[in-house]
Amino acid sequence: MRARAARLLAAGALLLGACARTTAAYRATASEGAAVREQIAAMLVRSAANWNRGALDAFVEDYLPSDTTTYIGGRGILRGTAPIRAAYAPRFAPGGVRDSLSFVLLDVDPLAPDVVNVIATYVLSRRVTGRDSVTSTGPTSLVMRRVEGRWRIVHDHSS
């Protein structure tokens, strides 16, 4: 009976140790963090360029193609890239209003080697009487995963 209790205690200690290791906070090195920030900044520039040239499919490719990918905005929660694409489609249709998009990157927080939380501000503007006029701005929070070397959005909350 004591041998069994000792084995159970040892197994419990191993399990507890494993759990402690897997729940410890991930800390990227300064160089890893800087590299990831550069990659995310480049991805946001590319995404805005796709938006601005009217390339809806290229813009949506920055979202992970999955039914679990989510977008939360003024219309509620959308799940999957097809509904996300459908929500954006009217802006890209002939006659649709699609102001020029840019991002101000505020924070990139690596959560794991291939997962980051990104906080930025989106800015929509349009040319009015020879100068740009901001039509909308707001916060955006993105959870992104690096899949096959490419950062993709898995959760987008834009207000």
N, C-alpha and C positions, 0 to 999 in steps of 0.2 A: 504494500500500500504506500509506503514511504517512497519507494522507487518511482511509482506512478505519479505521485504528487510532485516529486522532484522533476520528472520529465515535463509535466504540465507547466510547472513554474518556469522551467528553462524555455519551453516553447512560447509561453506568454512573454517572457523577457525578450526573446528574439523578435516576436511580432511587434512588441512595443518599440523596440529599437528601429525596426524597418519602417514603422509608421512615422516615427519621429524624423527619420531621414527624408521621407517622401513629402512631408509637410513643411520642411524647412524652406524659408524664403529663398528664391533664386536671386543671385547677385551677379550681374554681368560685370566684367572688367570694364575699366574706363574706355579702353580701345574697342572692345566689343560693342559697348553702348554707343560710342561715336559712329562706328561703322553701321550699326542698325539704324541710327537716326538719319544718316546720309541716305541709306537705302529707302527708308520710308519717305523722306523728303522728295527723293527722285520719283518714287511711285506716285505721290500726290501731284507733282508737277505733270507727270505723264497723264494721270487721270483727268486733271483739269484741261490739258491740251486736247484729249480725246473728246471731252464734253464740248469744248469751244469750237472744234472743227465739225461737230455734229455727228461724231462716230459713236452712236449708241452702243453697238455691240462691243466695241473696244472699251468703252467706259464700263460696261457691265462685266467685262472679263476680269476686272479688278476684284470682283466678289468671288469667293470660293463657290464653284458650281456644286451646290448641295441643297437638299430640302431643309437642312438645319441652319442655313445661312439666314440671318434676320436683318431687317431694316425697320427701325422705329422712327416714325416721323409724325407729322400732323394728322395723317390718315390712320394712324394706329400701327399695328405690327404686321409686317409682311414676312412670310416665310418662303424661302426658296428664291433662286435667281430669276425664274420666269415671272413671278408676281412683281419682283423688284423692277425688272425690265419693263413690264407692262405699265407700272406706275410712272416711269420716266418717259415712255414712248410718246405721249401727246406733246411734250416739249420739243421733241425731235421731228415731229411730223411737219409737213409743209404748212406754214402759217403759224406754227407753234411758237410760243415765247420762251426763249432759252437765253437768259442773260449770260454774260461772260463769267466763268467760274475761276476762282483762285482760292488758295488755302494759306492760312497763317499757322504754321506748325508751332504748337506750344510745348508739348511734352510727349516723349516716347519712353515708355516704361517697360523694359523687358520683363516679362513674367516667367518665362522659361526660354530655353535656347531658341525655340522656333515660334514663340508666342509673344506678342507685344500689345500693350494698351496705348492707344494714340489719342491725344487730345489736341484738337485744332479748332480754328475758326474758319468757317467757309464764308466767302465773300462773293456775292453776285452783283455785277454792275453792268450798266449799258451806256453806250455812247449817246450823249445828249448835248446838242449844240457844241460839238467839237471837243467835249471832255467827258471823261467817265463819271457816271453818277451811280453811287451804291444804291441798289434796290433792295437788298436783303443781306443780312449777316447774322450768324449765329454759331453756337457751339456744335461741334461734332465730336463724338467719342466712338472710336473704332477699336475693336479687338481684331487683331490680324494674326494669321498663321503663315509661316513660310512653308510652302509645299513645293517640292521639286525645285528649290532655289528661288521661288517667286513669292513675294508677300501678297497675300490675298485677304480681303475683308471677310470675316465670319460673322461679325455683329456690328451694325452701324446704327447709331442713335444720333440723329441730327434734328435740332430744334430751330 
